[in-house]
Amino acid sequence: MSSSRPDNVEILDDGSRATYQPEGAYVQGQNGGPTAFFDGMTQGQPEPADPAAPAAPAPDPAPQEGGEPAAPQVDPAELAQTAVSQMGLEAPEIASTPNDTETLGAVGLPVWLWVANPGETTTGPNTTSASAGAVTVTATAKFTGMSIDMGDGTTIECDGPGTEYPGTGIDPSPDCGHVYEQMSDEQPDGLYTVNITAHWGVEWESNTGETGTIPVELTTSKQLRIGQYQTVVTDVS
């Protein structure tokens, strides 16, 4: 029995099998050996890429001098976040008049509020640098003020750390104060809960030219007892 083969297939003198296609000839060695591709020129070429074949893996980073792979790129913005985390910023301790739950404030009298522990980590400024590879970021944090929820439905905005109460007098605070109009006796435990949010702005720049600003907010709280003074008139005549 004789076997038939397509017209574009030829058995060569050396026993290899040639398959002719429009783009060139595929020549398979004897006994299923490797296949070479000839595009009509005299030099063998690799077989054309199979579109269905999986993509080749991405090459490794080009080695630097000495044979080490190239270092990965550094994002300056992420490095700036690292610098902020190294600053140790913390919510400030807030003093006030009255200053604790054992001291009674009064309806109609001014309450002063201020930062009791100013410093690099509580009111700034605070400057820190962070580096990775050839990139260095320098960040400077500045305290920009406080938002204070007084617990009676009023929120005050203080542009700075406040002014410490001088110890006498009933004048209002020049920059961070409040006057309660109701006693705290109807609040939980008879106390107003005061929630303080300290605001920071961290400006950073890198040695590669990038810059940016990162907002930071830190919170703390305290409680105040507010009562009402009554005037008692005694007949001394």
ABEGO torsion letter per residue (X at the ends): XBBBBBAABBBBAAGBBBBBBAAEBBBBBBGGBBBBBBAGBABBBBBBBBAABBBBBBBBBBBBBGGBBBBBBBBAAAAAAAAAAAAGBBBBBBBBOBABAABBBBBGBBBBBBBABBEAAAAOBBBBBBBBEABBBBBBBBBAEBBBBAGAGBBBBBABAEBBBAGBEABBBAABBBBBABBAAABBGGBBBBBBBBBBBBBBBBAAGBBBBBBBBBBBBBBBBBBBBBBBBBBAX
